[in-house]
Amino acid sequence: MKRTLGVCYYPEHWPDAQWAKDAARMAALGLTWVRIAEFAWSRMEPEPGRMDWGWLDRAIAILGAAGLKVVLGTPTATPPRWMLTRHPDMLAMDAQGRPRGFGSRRHYCFSHRGYRAECARIVTLMAERYGGNPHVAAWQTDNEYGCHDTVLSYSPAAAAAFRDWLAQKYQSPQALNRAWGNVFWSMDYAGFDEIGLPNLTVTEANPSHVMDFRRFASDEVAGFNRLQTDIIRRHSAAPIAHNYMGRITEFDHFATGADLDIASWDSYPLGFLSDRLEASAEHKRAFVRQGDPDFQAFHHDLYRAVGRGRWWIMEQQPGPVNWAPYNPDPLPGMARLWAWEAFAHGAEAVCYFRWRQAPFAQEQMHAGLLRPDSAPAPAFDEAAQVARELAAMPDVAGTAAPVALVFDYASAWAWATQPQGRDFDYFRLVFHFYRGLRELGLSVDIIPPDTADLSPWKVVVAPGVATLPPAFLAALERFGGIALIGPRSNSKTADFATPVPLPPNLPGLDCTVARVESLPPDVPVPLDGGGAFLHWREKLEGNDVLERARDGVPAVMAAGSIRYLGGWPDDAARYRLLAAACDDAGVPTETMNGPLRRRDAGGVRFYFNYGAEPVTHRGITVPAAGVHWSPR
């Protein structure tokens, strides 16, 4: 499939007379896709039941006449003000019981059935009108589910839907009481109507209650999305996408993605470095204008898995954003590098956000490809360069990686529910291992925890998966490579209890986690082989000892293809353990030099330099904020 570029455009923000000029300029730049309408409900329906489609008809026709393909967004992320008058109880509520009010966006509760009916109505009208339009070549549902902490709602609508969800799952309050362990602290319920939401409790809520609420909330997102995809598919054969975000774990993207054709995500490397990444001040200074060398790549690989091979960048940062604690300007070359890294990871399209910087409202400080006066911003020429390079370069094919990394959204909820240590964060743990694999020059496939066939990979890494599904455990028994599991893996049942036999209970491995401890960051546990455990350490028992800590306690256990890691390794231990696993599995590694990263795609090898200075590696010099590719 040929890789393409696109842009996000808001015709309702600009005079009609400007649309044709903008469309012609987009086409001349080399763009293919234009996403529109995802925030325009009040323009489609200015008053309840009074539709105004004329402006959208004209915009789609003008873009199509210029040879551009339209991604049509459903506008359900921004219900108009009259919607709140019609459904005053549709607002989500935060954990303190305060409403998330009107005046920006995402001001709805996923569980409100009245609002869902309104969404079904507007999506039906859109799909009926544009489902056969030849210029509408793809759809986007809503916008950024989970952004602004909007998955978990503590509203009356959520409470009612949660009780119904629990009744369907458990069938009787007695079964629920047994599953949750409600004998503890006299928490038994006599009926489902007695069960509230797990907020505003005097102290910690029952973790099983919290986990079921997290599962319920995730299911509500998937159901809300499915409502829209089912309607669109009745009227259109065009593929459907949703634009996920970086480091959003509040709902299961695999479950939501099952109803989509394409997974996309919104990539803002500089904003995420400042806002969503634990790193030293030195690290953030070094990459302040480039972004972290691994954060974007991690999400590329994650959403390739969520999309079952089909994925896009729906919004790519072109310049300073407006929402991070600090908003620097990218180094020259970064808009090109970010696009090419996405293509090297298999992206079908990279769409810049946005075409023209808005001179009004909340995002007027967010850069676009054009300035507010329509003069080119710096990323304009870089996008043009990428378009020329795409036209000249053979298609970049996807390539199976030798290493797989398991990512599990439910484990993020589990360790947020009961972290046991203040700095135990599931995303942080998994990303720590992903960075280690990238520093070894490896391409990585991210896989869901219920993967039933591990044979495509030589090494599988599964850190911190709270409950390993039976399909994965069965696949481990058949696996012929090296599987590095842990820490804290398989340590909870599906009902969030401690299992007996004790964890990790892995096939053929004589290993028991007898006790755990969480540690302040300045209390390392040195390992015999070098490096140390930080944050988290397990006291392991058993005969299959591969390595010990210096205090004599087993640190790594191994039998057959399985290795169990009883702690959170520091950088040195991580490098050593991952390199050893790859060496034993016959996977060649290549130590990357500082900001340099490698990615193999088909017959092409890419090197990406996230540094502010050129880097020379094995006779290849990669310019600052630059890309080098050559045949493998």
Buried (B, 14 or more C-beta within 10 A) or exposed (E): EEBBBBBBBBBBBBEEEEBBEBBBBBBEBBBBBBBBBBBBBBBBBEEEEEEEBEBBEBBBBBBBEBEBBBBBBBBBBBBBEBBBEEBEBBBBBBEEEEBBEBEEBBBBBBBBEEBBEBBBEBBBBBBEBBBEBEBBBBBBBBBBBBBBBBBBBBBBBBBBBBBEBBBEBBEEBEEBBBBBBBEEEEBBBEEBEEBBBBBEEEEEBBBBBBBBBBBBBBBBBBBBBBBBBEBBBEBBEBBBBBBBBBBBBBBBBBBBBBBBBBBBBBBBBBBBBBBBBEBEEEBBEBBBBBBBBBBBBBBBBBBBBBBBEBBBBBBBBBBBBBBBEEBBBBBBBBBBBBBBBBBBBBBBBBBBBBBBBBEEEEBEEBBBBBBEEBEBBBBBBBBBBBBEBBEEEEEBEBBEBBBBBBBBBBBBBBBBBBBEBEBBBBBBBBBBBBBBBBBBBBBBBBBBBBBEEBEBBBBBBBBBBBBBBEEBEBBBEEBEBBBBBBBBBBBBBBBBEEBEEBBBBBBEBEBBBEEBBBBEEEEBBBBEBEBBBBBBBBBBBBEBBBBBBEEEBBBBBBBBBBBBBBBBBBBEBBBBBBBBBBEBBEBEBEEBBBBBBBBBBBEBBBBBBBBBEEBEBEEEEBBBBBBBBEEE
